[in-house]
Amino acid sequence: MSVVTIVKNRRSALLNLIRGLEYCKTTPSELIIVHMNEAPYRLPSASFPIHVKVVASEHHLPLAAARNLAIESANANQVVFLDADCIPSIDLFCVYRKAFSQADLLLSGRVRYLSGLVMSKTDLFEHMMAYSMPDPVREEIGQYPYELFWSLNFACSKAVFSRIGGFDERFIGYGGEDTDFAFSAKSAGVELKTIDAIAFHQHHPSYDPPLNHLKDIICNAKAFQEKWGIWPMEGWLAKFQHAGLISWRDGRLELLRVPSAQEIRQALKQT
């Protein structure tokens, strides 16, 4: 079973991911790392092979292209996608392996969140479950609908990935590309199954709404609406509209102005 991850400006998080893989009851056959518009750097030795690739793009965050390259580069047929900010639970691969043995589906794991306060704890890796918080949106949902699929922690075979069509590289930068992937899976008749393969998301600065990704979100929202006939990320779009950043009505979405540096700072989450 291969693990793939994509990364940009997340060196410390990536090192924690690798350390977390070593803690697992069973380790992957390999780790594929795809750097997005950044040079690779030295990594610690591991008990499993680490293969490094680079995507050079005119776009700041070529997420779709990087994920497609990652699975293309994997040697195993069964592939686990982990966000570079995620640390796997010790039994993550055991849970995924059992699910793979039962059916060839699109598998979604679960994600719990580590706050900034706990990231420096010396016993973090031994007590991540106790130190983490559940996803506030998905906590009470047994089986995620396609609309709530998130690419932080999921797995599928290469055959299922091909059937879905991979990630659509028309989606550039942040926002909507994983929802599009899930909708493509649904359209292709690929079942989405949620299992208790838990990954822990490391704290990093984030924004609500993500004003730092405004232009990407507008571009991807338009692409999604054109493709599927509905608007994604409606909560964020509504907040952008309320702030006077966009015009969003009568089926049209337009950028009115970019946010100021102060507005972006004010959107920074304080957790």
CYANA upper distance limits for C-alpha pairs under 8 A (distance plus 0.5 A):
  1 MET  CA     28 PRO  CA      5.93
  1 MET  CA     29 SER  CA      5.95
  1 MET  CA     30 GLU  CA      7.87
  1 MET  CA     76 ALA  CA      5.93
  1 MET  CA     77 ASN  CA      7.54
  1 MET  CA     78 GLN  CA      5.63
  1 MET  CA     79 VAL  CA      6.24
  1 MET  CA     80 VAL  CA      7.77
  2 SER  CA     28 PRO  CA      6.14
  2 SER  CA     29 SER  CA      6.03
  2 SER  CA     30 GLU  CA      5.64
  2 SER  CA     31 LEU  CA      6.57
  2 SER  CA     32 ILE  CA      7.94
  2 SER  CA     74 ALA  CA      6.66
  2 SER  CA     75 ASN  CA      7.46
  2 SER  CA     76 ALA  CA      5.95
  2 SER  CA     77 ASN  CA      8.26
  2 SER  CA     78 GLN  CA      6.94
  2 SER  CA     79 VAL  CA      5.34
  2 SER  CA     80 VAL  CA      6.68
  3 VAL  CA     28 PRO  CA      6.86
  3 VAL  CA     29 SER  CA      8.37
  3 VAL  CA     30 GLU  CA      6.77
  3 VAL  CA     31 LEU  CA      5.33
  3 VAL  CA     32 ILE  CA      6.70
  3 VAL  CA     74 ALA  CA      8.45
  3 VAL  CA     79 VAL  CA      6.30
  3 VAL  CA     80 VAL  CA      5.26
  3 VAL  CA     81 PHE  CA      6.42
  3 VAL  CA     82 LEU  CA      7.50
  4 VAL  CA     31 LEU  CA      6.19
  4 VAL  CA     32 ILE  CA      5.07
  4 VAL  CA     33 ILE  CA      6.48
  4 VAL  CA     34 VAL  CA      8.36
  4 VAL  CA     67 ARG  CA      8.47
  4 VAL  CA     70 ALA  CA      6.38
  4 VAL  CA     71 ILE  CA      7.41
  4 VAL  CA     74 ALA  CA      8.00
  4 VAL  CA     79 VAL  CA      7.63
  4 VAL  CA     80 VAL  CA      6.78
  4 VAL  CA     81 PHE  CA      5.59
  4 VAL  CA     82 LEU  CA      6.81
  5 THR  CA     31 LEU  CA      8.25
  5 THR  CA     32 ILE  CA      6.82
  5 THR  CA     33 ILE  CA      5.65
  5 THR  CA     34 VAL  CA      6.87
  5 THR  CA     67 ARG  CA      8.04
  5 THR  CA     70 ALA  CA      7.65
  5 THR  CA     81 PHE  CA      6.53
  5 THR  CA     82 LEU  CA      5.86
  5 THR  CA     83 ASP  CA      6.12
  5 THR  CA     84 ALA  CA      6.23
  6 ILE  CA     33 ILE  CA      6.25
  6 ILE  CA     34 VAL  CA      5.17
  6 ILE  CA     35 HIS  CA      6.39
  6 ILE  CA     36 MET  CA      7.60
  6 ILE  CA     63 LEU  CA      8.09
  6 ILE  CA     66 ALA  CA      6.83
  6 ILE  CA     67 ARG  CA      7.21
  6 ILE  CA     70 ALA  CA      8.08
  6 ILE  CA     83 ASP  CA      7.16
  6 ILE  CA     84 ALA  CA      6.67
  7 VAL  CA     14 LEU  CA      8.12
  7 VAL  CA     33 ILE  CA      7.76
  7 VAL  CA     34 VAL  CA      6.75
  7 VAL  CA     35 HIS  CA      5.52
  7 VAL  CA     36 MET  CA      6.61
  7 VAL  CA     83 ASP  CA      8.40
  7 VAL  CA     84 ALA  CA      6.28
  8 LYS  CA     35 HIS  CA      6.47
  8 LYS  CA     36 MET  CA      6.01
  8 LYS  CA     37 ASN  CA      7.75
  8 LYS  CA     38 GLU  CA      7.09
  8 LYS  CA     61 LEU  CA      8.38
  9 ASN  CA     38 GLU  CA      8.47
 10 ARG  CA     14 LEU  CA      6.54
 10 ARG  CA     84 ALA  CA      7.52
 10 ARG  CA     85 ASP  CA      7.90
 11 ARG  CA     15 LEU  CA      6.78
 12 SER  CA     16 ASN  CA      6.88
 13 ALA  CA     17 LEU  CA      6.77
 13 ALA  CA     84 ALA  CA      6.76
 13 ALA  CA     85 ASP  CA      5.82
 13 ALA  CA     86 CYS  CA      8.06
 13 ALA  CA    202 GLN  CA      7.52
 14 LEU  CA     18 ILE  CA      6.83
 14 LEU  CA     84 ALA  CA      5.84
 14 LEU  CA     85 ASP  CA      7.24
 15 LEU  CA     19 ARG  CA      6.71
 15 LEU  CA     43 LEU  CA      7.93
 15 LEU  CA     44 PRO  CA      8.36
 16 ASN  CA     20 GLY  CA      6.47
 16 ASN  CA     87 ILE  CA      7.09
 17 LEU  CA     21 LEU  CA      6.74
 17 LEU  CA     84 ALA  CA      7.16
 17 LEU  CA     85 ASP  CA      7.70
 17 LEU  CA     86 CYS  CA      6.62
 17 LEU  CA     87 ILE  CA      5.25
 17 LEU  CA     88 PRO  CA      7.61
 18 ILE  CA     22 GLU  CA      7.06
 18 ILE  CA     46 ALA  CA      8.21
 18 ILE  CA     87 ILE  CA      8.50
 19 ARG  CA     23 TYR  CA      7.13
 20 GLY  CA     24 CYS  CA      7.18
 20 GLY  CA     87 ILE  CA      5.87
 20 GLY  CA     88 PRO  CA      6.31
 20 GLY  CA     89 SER  CA      7.97
 20 GLY  CA     90 ILE  CA      8.21
 20 GLY  CA    125 PHE  CA      7.73
 21 LEU  CA     27 THR  CA      6.65
 21 LEU  CA     28 PRO  CA      8.11
 21 LEU  CA     87 ILE  CA      7.97
 21 LEU  CA     88 PRO  CA      6.93
 21 LEU  CA     90 ILE  CA      8.34
 22 GLU  CA     27 THR  CA      6.98
 22 GLU  CA     46 ALA  CA      7.91
 22 GLU  CA     47 SER  CA      7.75
 23 TYR  CA     90 ILE  CA      6.46
 24 CYS  CA     88 PRO  CA      7.93
 24 CYS  CA     89 SER  CA      7.27
 24 CYS  CA     90 ILE  CA      4.42
 24 CYS  CA     91 ASP  CA      6.58
 24 CYS  CA     92 LEU  CA      7.86
 24 CYS  CA     93 PHE  CA      8.10
 25 LYS  CA     90 ILE  CA      6.04
 25 LYS  CA     91 ASP  CA      6.41
 25 LYS  CA     93 PHE  CA      8.41
 25 LYS  CA     94 CYS  CA      8.10
 26 THR  CA     90 ILE  CA      8.48
 26 THR  CA     91 ASP  CA      8.04
 26 THR  CA     93 PHE  CA      7.01
 26 THR  CA     94 CYS  CA      7.44
 27 THR  CA     48 PHE  CA      7.86
 27 THR  CA     93 PHE  CA      7.81
 28 PRO  CA     48 PHE  CA      7.37
 28 PRO  CA     93 PHE  CA      8.03
 29 SER  CA     48 PHE  CA      6.61
 29 SER  CA     49 PRO  CA      7.68
 29 SER  CA     76 ALA  CA      8.14
 30 GLU  CA     48 PHE  CA      5.91
 30 GLU  CA     49 PRO  CA      5.37
 30 GLU  CA     50 ILE  CA      6.36
 30 GLU  CA     51 HIS  CA      8.07
 31 LEU  CA     48 PHE  CA      7.76
 31 LEU  CA     49 PRO  CA      6.84
 31 LEU  CA     50 ILE  CA      5.29
 31 LEU  CA     51 HIS  CA      6.77
 32 ILE  CA     50 ILE  CA      6.47
 32 ILE  CA     51 HIS  CA      5.43
 32 ILE  CA     52 VAL  CA      6.49
 32 ILE  CA     53 LYS  CA      8.04
 32 ILE  CA     70 ALA  CA      6.80
 32 ILE  CA     73 SER  CA      7.75
 32 ILE  CA     74 ALA  CA      7.15
 33 ILE  CA     50 ILE  CA      7.86
 33 ILE  CA     51 HIS  CA      6.72
 33 ILE  CA     52 VAL  CA      5.35
 33 ILE  CA     53 LYS  CA      6.61
 33 ILE  CA     70 ALA  CA      7.60
 34 VAL  CA     52 VAL  CA      6.46
 34 VAL  CA     53 LYS  CA      5.13
 34 VAL  CA     54 VAL  CA      5.79
 34 VAL  CA     55 VAL  CA      7.33
 34 VAL  CA     66 ALA  CA      6.66
 34 VAL  CA     67 ARG  CA      8.32
 34 VAL  CA     69 LEU  CA      8.07
 34 VAL  CA     70 ALA  CA      6.73
 35 HIS  CA     39 ALA  CA      7.58
 35 HIS  CA     40 PRO  CA      7.17
 35 HIS  CA     52 VAL  CA      8.07
 35 HIS  CA     53 LYS  CA      6.73
 35 HIS  CA     54 VAL  CA      5.20
 35 HIS  CA     55 VAL  CA      6.66
 35 HIS  CA     66 ALA  CA      8.18
 36 MET  CA     54 VAL  CA      6.55
 36 MET  CA     55 VAL  CA      5.54
 36 MET  CA     56 ALA  CA      6.86
 36 MET  CA     57 SER  CA      8.20
 36 MET  CA     60 HIS  CA      8.31
 36 MET  CA     61 LEU  CA      6.93
 36 MET  CA     62 PRO  CA      7.11
 36 MET  CA     63 LEU  CA      8.34
 36 MET  CA     66 ALA  CA      7.37
 37 ASN  CA     54 VAL  CA      7.56
 37 ASN  CA     55 VAL  CA      6.52
 37 ASN  CA     56 ALA  CA      5.40
 37 ASN  CA     57 SER  CA      6.94
 37 ASN  CA     60 HIS  CA      7.57
 37 ASN  CA     61 LEU  CA      8.17
 38 GLU  CA     54 VAL  CA      7.91
 38 GLU  CA     56 ALA  CA      8.32
 39 ALA  CA     54 VAL  CA      7.95
 40 PRO  CA     52 VAL  CA      7.83
 40 PRO  CA     54 VAL  CA      8.08
 46 ALA  CA     50 ILE  CA      8.12
 53 LYS  CA     70 ALA  CA      8.38
 55 VAL  CA     62 PRO  CA      8.14
 55 VAL  CA     65 ALA  CA      8.05
 55 VAL  CA     66 ALA  CA      6.70
 57 SER  CA     62 PRO  CA      7.17
 59 HIS  CA    172 ILE  CA      7.26
 59 HIS  CA    173 GLY  CA      7.24
 60 HIS  CA    173 GLY  CA      6.97
 61 LEU  CA    172 ILE  CA      7.43
 61 LEU  CA    173 GLY  CA      5.00
 61 LEU  CA    174 TYR  CA      7.34
 62 PRO  CA     66 ALA  CA      6.57
 62 PRO  CA    169 GLU  CA      8.44
 62 PRO  CA    172 ILE  CA      6.23
 62 PRO  CA    173 GLY  CA      6.00
 63 LEU  CA     67 ARG  CA      6.74
 63 LEU  CA    172 ILE  CA      7.45
 63 LEU  CA    173 GLY  CA      6.65
 63 LEU  CA    174 TYR  CA      7.83
 63 LEU  CA    177 GLU  CA      8.41
 64 ALA  CA     68 ASN  CA      6.76
 64 ALA  CA    167 PHE  CA      5.57
 64 ALA  CA    168 ASP  CA      6.73
 64 ALA  CA    169 GLU  CA      5.76
 64 ALA  CA    171 PHE  CA      7.32
 64 ALA  CA    172 ILE  CA      7.66
 64 ALA  CA    177 GLU  CA      7.26
 65 ALA  CA     69 LEU  CA      6.69
 65 ALA  CA    167 PHE  CA      7.71
 65 ALA  CA    168 ASP  CA      8.46
 65 ALA  CA    169 GLU  CA      6.23
 66 ALA  CA     70 ALA  CA      6.59
 67 ARG  CA     71 ILE  CA      6.94
 67 ARG  CA    167 PHE  CA      7.68
 68 ASN  CA     72 GLU  CA      6.67
 68 ASN  CA    166 GLY  CA      6.79
 68 ASN  CA    167 PHE  CA      6.87
 69 LEU  CA     73 SER  CA      6.56
 70 ALA  CA     74 ALA  CA      6.91
 71 ILE  CA     79 VAL  CA      7.59
 71 ILE  CA    158 LYS  CA      7.81
 74 ALA  CA     79 VAL  CA      7.90
 77 ASN  CA    157 SER  CA      5.95
 77 ASN  CA    158 LYS  CA      5.93
 77 ASN  CA    159 ALA  CA      8.36
 78 GLN  CA    100 PHE  CA      8.33
 78 GLN  CA    155 ALA  CA      7.92
 78 GLN  CA    156 CYS  CA      6.52
 78 GLN  CA    157 SER  CA      4.90
 78 GLN  CA    158 LYS  CA      7.01
 79 VAL  CA    155 ALA  CA      6.07
 79 VAL  CA    156 CYS  CA      6.18
 79 VAL  CA    157 SER  CA      6.39
 79 VAL  CA    158 LYS  CA      7.69
 80 VAL  CA    153 ASN  CA      7.92
 80 VAL  CA    154 PHE  CA      6.42
 80 VAL  CA    155 ALA  CA      4.73
 80 VAL  CA    156 CYS  CA      7.26
 81 PHE  CA    151 SER  CA      7.79
 81 PHE  CA    152 LEU  CA      7.69
 81 PHE  CA    153 ASN  CA      6.18
 81 PHE  CA    154 PHE  CA      5.80
 81 PHE  CA    155 ALA  CA      6.20
 82 LEU  CA     86 CYS  CA      6.79
 82 LEU  CA    151 SER  CA      8.10
 82 LEU  CA    152 LEU  CA      6.06
 82 LEU  CA    153 ASN  CA      5.30
 82 LEU  CA    154 PHE  CA      7.37
 83 ASP  CA    151 SER  CA      7.75
 83 ASP  CA    152 LEU  CA      5.20
 83 ASP  CA    153 ASN  CA      7.01
 85 ASP  CA    201 HIS  CA      6.07
 85 ASP  CA    202 GLN  CA      5.79
 85 ASP  CA    203 HIS  CA      8.29
 86 CYS  CA    152 LEU  CA      7.77
 86 CYS  CA    153 ASN  CA      8.37
 86 CYS  CA    199 ALA  CA      6.35
 86 CYS  CA    200 PHE  CA      5.76
 86 CYS  CA    201 HIS  CA      4.94
 86 CYS  CA    202 GLN  CA      6.47
 87 ILE  CA    199 ALA  CA      6.00
 87 ILE  CA    200 PHE  CA      5.51
 87 ILE  CA    201 HIS  CA      6.94
 87 ILE  CA    202 GLN  CA      7.82
 88 PRO  CA     92 LEU  CA      6.55
 88 PRO  CA    198 ILE  CA      7.01
 88 PRO  CA    199 ALA  CA      4.87
 88 PRO  CA    200 PHE  CA      6.73
 89 SER  CA    197 ALA  CA      7.97
 89 SER  CA    198 ILE  CA      6.08
 89 SER  CA    199 ALA  CA      5.99
 89 SER  CA    200 PHE  CA      7.60
 91 ASP  CA     95 VAL  CA      6.78
 91 ASP  CA    197 ALA  CA      7.77
 92 LEU  CA     96 TYR  CA      6.80
 92 LEU  CA    197 ALA  CA      5.17
 92 LEU  CA    198 ILE  CA      6.48
 92 LEU  CA    199 ALA  CA      7.86
 93 PHE  CA     97 ARG  CA      6.31
 93 PHE  CA    197 ALA  CA      7.91
 94 CYS  CA     98 LYS  CA      6.74
 95 VAL  CA     99 ALA  CA      6.85
 95 VAL  CA    195 ILE  CA      8.09
 95 VAL  CA    196 ASP  CA      7.40
 95 VAL  CA    197 ALA  CA      6.05
 96 TYR  CA    100 PHE  CA      6.61
 96 TYR  CA    107 LEU  CA      8.43
 96 TYR  CA    155 ALA  CA      8.06
 96 TYR  CA    195 ILE  CA      8.38
 96 TYR  CA    197 ALA  CA      6.92
 97 ARG  CA    101 SER  CA      6.77
 98 LYS  CA    102 GLN  CA      7.17
 99 ALA  CA    103 ALA  CA      7.11
 99 ALA  CA    107 LEU  CA      8.41
 99 ALA  CA    195 ILE  CA      8.31
100 PHE  CA    104 ASP  CA      6.54
100 PHE  CA    105 LEU  CA      8.20
104 ASP  CA    156 CYS  CA      7.81
104 ASP  CA    157 SER  CA      7.42
104 ASP  CA    160 VAL  CA      7.72
105 LEU  CA    156 CYS  CA      6.84
105 LEU  CA    157 SER  CA      8.23
105 LEU  CA    160 VAL  CA      7.31
105 LEU  CA    190 VAL  CA      6.94
105 LEU  CA    191 GLU  CA      6.18
105 LEU  CA    192 LEU  CA      6.86
105 LEU  CA    193 LYS  CA      7.44
106 LEU  CA    154 PHE  CA      8.08
106 LEU  CA    155 ALA  CA      6.80
106 LEU  CA    156 CYS  CA      5.58
106 LEU  CA    157 SER  CA      8.47
106 LEU  CA    160 VAL  CA      7.52
106 LEU  CA    185 ALA  CA      8.41
106 LEU  CA    190 VAL  CA      7.23
106 LEU  CA    191 GLU  CA      6.64
106 LEU  CA    192 LEU  CA      5.38
106 LEU  CA    193 LYS  CA      6.78
107 LEU  CA    154 PHE  CA      6.07
107 LEU  CA    155 ALA  CA      5.58
107 LEU  CA    156 CYS  CA      6.55
107 LEU  CA    192 LEU  CA      6.44
107 LEU  CA    193 LYS  CA      5.54
107 LEU  CA    194 THR  CA      6.38
107 LEU  CA    195 ILE  CA      7.46
108 SER  CA    149 PHE  CA      7.71
108 SER  CA    150 TRP  CA      8.34
108 SER  CA    153 ASN  CA      6.95
108 SER  CA    154 PHE  CA      4.90
108 SER  CA    155 ALA  CA      6.99
108 SER  CA    192 LEU  CA      7.59
108 SER  CA    193 LYS  CA      6.56
108 SER  CA    194 THR  CA      5.13
108 SER  CA    195 ILE  CA      6.67
108 SER  CA    197 ALA  CA      8.40
109 GLY  CA    153 ASN  CA      5.89
109 GLY  CA    154 PHE  CA      5.89
109 GLY  CA    155 ALA  CA      8.35
109 GLY  CA    194 THR  CA      6.40
109 GLY  CA    195 ILE  CA      5.82
109 GLY  CA    196 ASP  CA      6.33
109 GLY  CA    197 ALA  CA      5.11
109 GLY  CA    198 ILE  CA      6.31
109 GLY  CA    199 ALA  CA      7.92
110 ARG  CA    153 ASN  CA      7.31
110 ARG  CA    194 THR  CA      8.03
110 ARG  CA    195 ILE  CA      7.57
110 ARG  CA    196 ASP  CA      6.55
110 ARG  CA    197 ALA  CA      6.43
110 ARG  CA    198 ILE  CA      5.30
110 ARG  CA    199 ALA  CA      6.87
111 VAL  CA    134 PRO  CA      7.47
111 VAL  CA    135 ASP  CA      6.93
111 VAL  CA    152 LEU  CA      8.09
111 VAL  CA    153 ASN  CA      7.61
111 VAL  CA    198 ILE  CA      6.09
111 VAL  CA    199 ALA  CA      5.49
111 VAL  CA    200 PHE  CA      6.18
111 VAL  CA    201 HIS  CA      7.09
112 ARG  CA    129 MET  CA      8.44
112 ARG  CA    132 SER  CA      6.34
112 ARG  CA    133 MET  CA      5.88
112 ARG  CA    134 PRO  CA      5.05
112 ARG  CA    135 ASP  CA      6.19
112 ARG  CA    198 ILE  CA      7.68
112 ARG  CA    199 ALA  CA      6.90
112 ARG  CA    200 PHE  CA      5.37
112 ARG  CA    201 HIS  CA      6.56
113 TYR  CA    132 SER  CA      5.61
113 TYR  CA    133 MET  CA      5.50
113 TYR  CA    134 PRO  CA      6.73
113 TYR  CA    135 ASP  CA      7.37
113 TYR  CA    200 PHE  CA      6.09
113 TYR  CA    201 HIS  CA      5.30
113 TYR  CA    202 GLN  CA      7.04
113 TYR  CA    203 HIS  CA      7.75
114 LEU  CA    118 VAL  CA      7.07
114 LEU  CA    119 MET  CA      7.36
114 LEU  CA    128 MET  CA      8.18
114 LEU  CA    131 TYR  CA      7.13
114 LEU  CA    132 SER  CA      5.24
114 LEU  CA    133 MET  CA      7.08
114 LEU  CA    200 PHE  CA      7.05
114 LEU  CA    201 HIS  CA      6.35
114 LEU  CA    202 GLN  CA      5.76
114 LEU  CA    203 HIS  CA      6.16
115 SER  CA    119 MET  CA      7.19
115 SER  CA    132 SER  CA      7.69
115 SER  CA    202 GLN  CA      7.68
115 SER  CA    203 HIS  CA      5.81
115 SER  CA    271 THR  CA      7.09
116 GLY  CA    120 SER  CA      8.40
116 GLY  CA    202 GLN  CA      8.39
116 GLY  CA    203 HIS  CA      5.74
116 GLY  CA    204 HIS  CA      7.78
116 GLY  CA    271 THR  CA      7.28
118 VAL  CA    124 LEU  CA      7.61
118 VAL  CA    131 TYR  CA      7.22
119 MET  CA    124 LEU  CA      7.38
119 MET  CA    202 GLN  CA      7.77
119 MET  CA    203 HIS  CA      7.76
120 SER  CA    124 LEU  CA      8.00
123 ASP  CA    127 HIS  CA      6.92
124 LEU  CA    128 MET  CA      6.11
124 LEU  CA    131 TYR  CA      8.02
127 HIS  CA    131 TYR  CA      6.72
128 MET  CA    132 SER  CA      6.32
128 MET  CA    200 PHE  CA      7.73
129 MET  CA    133 MET  CA      8.45
132 SER  CA    200 PHE  CA      7.78
134 PRO  CA    138 ARG  CA      8.46
134 PRO  CA    139 GLU  CA      6.34
135 ASP  CA    139 GLU  CA      5.80
138 ARG  CA    144 TYR  CA      7.93
138 ARG  CA    148 LEU  CA      8.43
142 GLY  CA    194 THR  CA      7.72
143 GLN  CA    193 LYS  CA      7.04
143 GLN  CA    194 THR  CA      5.67
143 GLN  CA    195 ILE  CA      8.49
144 TYR  CA    148 LEU  CA      6.37
144 TYR  CA    149 PHE  CA      7.10
144 TYR  CA    192 LEU  CA      8.34
144 TYR  CA    193 LYS  CA      8.00
144 TYR  CA    194 THR  CA      6.66
145 PRO  CA    149 PHE  CA      7.32
145 PRO  CA    192 LEU  CA      8.23
146 TYR  CA    179 THR  CA      7.86
146 TYR  CA    182 ALA  CA      5.95
146 TYR  CA    183 PHE  CA      6.90
146 TYR  CA    186 LYS  CA      7.65
146 TYR  CA    192 LEU  CA      7.51
147 GLU  CA    179 THR  CA      6.70
147 GLU  CA    182 ALA  CA      7.68
147 GLU  CA    183 PHE  CA      7.97
148 LEU  CA    179 THR  CA      7.85
149 PHE  CA    178 ASP  CA      7.51
149 PHE  CA    179 THR  CA      6.77
149 PHE  CA    182 ALA  CA      6.74
150 TRP  CA    154 PHE  CA      8.30
150 TRP  CA    178 ASP  CA      6.50
150 TRP  CA    179 THR  CA      7.57
151 SER  CA    178 ASP  CA      6.30
153 ASN  CA    198 ILE  CA      8.47
153 ASN  CA    199 ALA  CA      7.21
156 CYS  CA    160 VAL  CA      6.63
156 CYS  CA    161 PHE  CA      6.97
157 SER  CA    161 PHE  CA      6.76
158 LYS  CA    162 SER  CA      6.62
159 ALA  CA    163 ARG  CA      6.65
160 VAL  CA    164 ILE  CA      6.69
160 VAL  CA    190 VAL  CA      7.96
161 PHE  CA    165 GLY  CA      6.74
161 PHE  CA    166 GLY  CA      6.00
162 SER  CA    166 GLY  CA      6.47
163 ARG  CA    185 ALA  CA      8.31
163 ARG  CA    188 ALA  CA      7.34
163 ARG  CA    190 VAL  CA      8.46
164 ILE  CA    181 PHE  CA      7.86
164 ILE  CA    184 SER  CA      6.21
164 ILE  CA    185 ALA  CA      5.41
164 ILE  CA    188 ALA  CA      6.51
164 ILE  CA    190 VAL  CA      7.82
165 GLY  CA    184 SER  CA      7.85
166 GLY  CA    181 PHE  CA      7.50
167 PHE  CA    177 GLU  CA      7.41
167 PHE  CA    178 ASP  CA      8.03
167 PHE  CA    180 ASP  CA      8.26
167 PHE  CA    181 PHE  CA      6.17
168 ASP  CA    177 GLU  CA      7.57
168 ASP  CA    180 ASP  CA      8.08
168 ASP  CA    181 PHE  CA      7.72
170 ARG  CA    223 ALA  CA      8.00
171 PHE  CA    176 GLY  CA      7.95
171 PHE  CA    177 GLU  CA      6.23
171 PHE  CA    219 CYS  CA      8.28
171 PHE  CA    220 ASN  CA      5.96
171 PHE  CA    223 ALA  CA      7.56
172 ILE  CA    177 GLU  CA      8.39
172 ILE  CA    216 ASP  CA      7.13
172 ILE  CA    219 CYS  CA      8.25
172 ILE  CA    220 ASN  CA      7.28
173 GLY  CA    213 HIS  CA      8.44
173 GLY  CA    216 ASP  CA      5.95
173 GLY  CA    217 ILE  CA      8.34
174 TYR  CA    213 HIS  CA      6.88
174 TYR  CA    216 ASP  CA      6.26
174 TYR  CA    217 ILE  CA      6.85
175 GLY  CA    216 ASP  CA      7.33
175 GLY  CA    217 ILE  CA      5.74
175 GLY  CA    220 ASN  CA      6.95
175 GLY  CA    221 ALA  CA      8.28
175 GLY  CA    233 MET  CA      8.33
176 GLY  CA    180 ASP  CA      6.61
176 GLY  CA    217 ILE  CA      7.87
176 GLY  CA    220 ASN  CA      6.62
176 GLY  CA    221 ALA  CA      7.27
176 GLY  CA    224 PHE  CA      7.78
176 GLY  CA    232 PRO  CA      7.22
176 GLY  CA    233 MET  CA      7.66
177 GLU  CA    181 PHE  CA      6.75
177 GLU  CA    220 ASN  CA      7.98
178 ASP  CA    182 ALA  CA      6.84
179 THR  CA    183 PHE  CA      6.68
179 THR  CA    232 PRO  CA      8.48
180 ASP  CA    184 SER  CA      6.60
180 ASP  CA    224 PHE  CA      7.39
181 PHE  CA    185 ALA  CA      6.77
182 ALA  CA    186 LYS  CA      6.79
183 PHE  CA    187 SER  CA      6.60
184 SER  CA    188 ALA  CA      6.60
185 ALA  CA    189 GLY  CA      6.77
185 ALA  CA    190 VAL  CA      5.52
185 ALA  CA    191 GLU  CA      7.83
185 ALA  CA    192 LEU  CA      8.37
186 LYS  CA    190 VAL  CA      6.10
186 LYS  CA    191 GLU  CA      7.37
186 LYS  CA    192 LEU  CA      8.40
205 PRO  CA    268 LEU  CA      7.51
205 PRO  CA    269 LYS  CA      7.55
206 SER  CA    210 PRO  CA      7.74
206 SER  CA    268 LEU  CA      6.36
206 SER  CA    269 LYS  CA      6.39
207 TYR  CA    211 LEU  CA      7.33
207 TYR  CA    212 ASN  CA      7.97
207 TYR  CA    264 ILE  CA      8.17
207 TYR  CA    267 ALA  CA      5.64
207 TYR  CA    268 LEU  CA      4.87
207 TYR  CA    269 LYS  CA      5.96
208 ASP  CA    267 ALA  CA      5.78
208 ASP  CA    268 LEU  CA      6.97
208 ASP  CA    269 LYS  CA      6.95
209 PRO  CA    236 TRP  CA      6.32
209 PRO  CA    239 LYS  CA      7.32
209 PRO  CA    240 PHE  CA      8.09
209 PRO  CA    267 ALA  CA      6.81
210 PRO  CA    214 LEU  CA      7.13
210 PRO  CA    236 TRP  CA      8.15
210 PRO  CA    267 ALA  CA      7.87
211 LEU  CA    259 PRO  CA      7.38
211 LEU  CA    264 ILE  CA      6.32
211 LEU  CA    267 ALA  CA      7.75
212 ASN  CA    264 ILE  CA      7.10
213 HIS  CA    217 ILE  CA      6.63
214 LEU  CA    218 ILE  CA      6.78
214 LEU  CA    258 VAL  CA      8.31
215 LYS  CA    219 CYS  CA      6.73
215 LYS  CA    255 LEU  CA      8.37
216 ASP  CA    220 ASN  CA      6.56
217 ILE  CA    221 ALA  CA      6.31
218 ILE  CA    222 LYS  CA      6.76
218 ILE  CA    253 LEU  CA      7.84
218 ILE  CA    254 GLU  CA      8.18
218 ILE  CA    255 LEU  CA      8.05
219 CYS  CA    223 ALA  CA      6.92
220 ASN  CA    224 PHE  CA      6.54
221 ALA  CA    225 GLN  CA      6.60
221 ALA  CA    231 TRP  CA      6.83
221 ALA  CA    232 PRO  CA      6.43
221 ALA  CA    233 MET  CA      7.78
222 LYS  CA    226 GLU  CA      6.62
222 LYS  CA    231 TRP  CA      8.20
222 LYS  CA    253 LEU  CA      7.65
223 ALA  CA    227 LYS  CA      6.66
224 PHE  CA    228 TRP  CA      6.39
224 PHE  CA    229 GLY  CA      7.96
224 PHE  CA    230 ILE  CA      7.76
224 PHE  CA    231 TRP  CA      7.23
224 PHE  CA    232 PRO  CA      7.31
225 GLN  CA    229 GLY  CA      5.22
225 GLN  CA    230 ILE  CA      5.33
225 GLN  CA    231 TRP  CA      5.55
225 GLN  CA    232 PRO  CA      7.74
226 GLU  CA    230 ILE  CA      8.34
233 MET  CA    237 LEU  CA      6.80
234 GLU  CA    238 ALA  CA      6.49
235 GLY  CA    239 LYS  CA      6.95
236 TRP  CA    240 PHE  CA      6.68
237 LEU  CA    241 GLN  CA      6.62
237 LEU  CA    246 ILE  CA      8.45
237 LEU  CA    248 TRP  CA      8.22
238 ALA  CA    242 HIS  CA      6.63
239 LYS  CA    243 ALA  CA      6.74
240 PHE  CA    244 GLY  CA      6.96
240 PHE  CA    245 LEU  CA      5.84
240 PHE  CA    246 ILE  CA      6.47
241 GLN  CA    245 LEU  CA      6.18
241 GLN  CA    246 ILE  CA      5.48
241 GLN  CA    247 SER  CA      6.63
241 GLN  CA    248 TRP  CA      7.19
244 GLY  CA    256 LEU  CA      7.71
244 GLY  CA    257 ARG  CA      8.20
245 LEU  CA    255 LEU  CA      6.79
245 LEU  CA    256 LEU  CA      5.74
245 LEU  CA    257 ARG  CA      5.65
245 LEU  CA    258 VAL  CA      6.88
245 LEU  CA    259 PRO  CA      7.41
246 ILE  CA    253 LEU  CA      7.44
246 ILE  CA    254 GLU  CA      6.02
246 ILE  CA    255 LEU  CA      5.03
246 ILE  CA    256 LEU  CA      5.38
246 ILE  CA    257 ARG  CA      7.51
247 SER  CA    252 ARG  CA      8.05
247 SER  CA    253 LEU  CA      6.17
247 SER  CA    254 GLU  CA      5.64
247 SER  CA    255 LEU  CA      6.98
247 SER  CA    256 LEU  CA      7.03
248 TRP  CA    252 ARG  CA      6.14
248 TRP  CA    253 LEU  CA      5.01
248 TRP  CA    254 GLU  CA      7.07
249 ARG  CA    253 LEU  CA      7.28
259 PRO  CA    263 GLU  CA      6.43
259 PRO  CA    264 ILE  CA      7.08
260 SER  CA    264 ILE  CA      6.91
261 ALA  CA    265 ARG  CA      6.76
262 GLN  CA    266 GLN  CA      6.68
263 GLU  CA    267 ALA  CA      6.88
264 ILE  CA    268 LEU  CA      7.25
